[in-house]
Amino acid sequence: ETAVNKRREVFENLVKAELIESKGRFIPDIINGLWLILEESTWVSPAHLTSQKLGVGLPNIEDMYIDLGAGRQAVSVALTYFMLYDEFDKYSKQINLRVLHELRRRITDAYLERTDYWWMSFNTNFVNNWNIWINTNVLKTFLLIETDKTKLQKGLHKLMSSADKFINSYPEDGACDEGPSYWMHAGGELGSMLKWIEDAAQGKISFAGQKKLENICAYIINAHIAENRYVNFADALAIENVSPLKVWNFYQISKNENFGGFASYLAHRPDFMYHNQVLHDLLEMSSSLAELFDHTTNYSAPEYSFYKSLGQVFVKNTVADNTLFFSAIGSHNDVSHNHNDVGSYMVYYNGFPVLIDIGVG
């Protein structure tokens, strides 16, 4: 997996460099990397090959499984194709044809044909972040490459039907049972999907005014303690760099100024590095950078938040510029990614840890 991820990182860095410089200097190496990726037997993460019908081992090229790794790689390839199509065509007519062949074979056609991927939630009641994370990346891939309107409509309908399973599984209060770190790949990915759908519909669809969606975004603000510290119950890190883009998407959908303020606050943080974002997040964020930086960084969180669905409470008390933050959870083992976290509490004073949950790892 380390070797696979290194190849992905080098490839995306070359693409970022070419898009910034636009002189063609990196095109040969981008094509080398792209062709290697297109030749890979599978884009599924090594740890997830157990999901093949034949089980763990070498990849089965006749079983086009889609996992988190395949979804992420698909949108990376699709976006590279979308941005550098003309450059590739000058180099060789075969490149764009091969890209489309592999994306359709591995992703869009496989998605249209199959309903047995567990994360689609068509045949099971179990739902977690895989549903929305993969569906969002497959949606982006469809919109970036598919020119057949019938296929596109069929794909979008199926994607939204599957994503509905994720939304329905989310509690009305918006709490993320997998913790703030996974919020970016759960609630945060949902915001990204909805924004892409709104943009693709060119104003004919709006998700504004949906209280449940606003509650999902508000959770990450309420779970924020200070600076880059977040409540780290379940599968969460105590120190996290939450993507401003994930929050900004919800602001653009809802026009809730509190979301815009928190997104802008995150964008102004000195420890947030834009270039470390995956390619599609970086490009999406770059189109909103000016607005993000011009927007006020003012935001607020309630003094008291109780999430009944998780048995979780956040309390923030400020007196004379001193802030005491207390959080507690009373849970059970049957919660996704909770790592047997059945009950814990933490106290922070002016953003510094006093009593901690020891956390993951």
Disulfide bonds with the S-S distance in Angstrom:
none
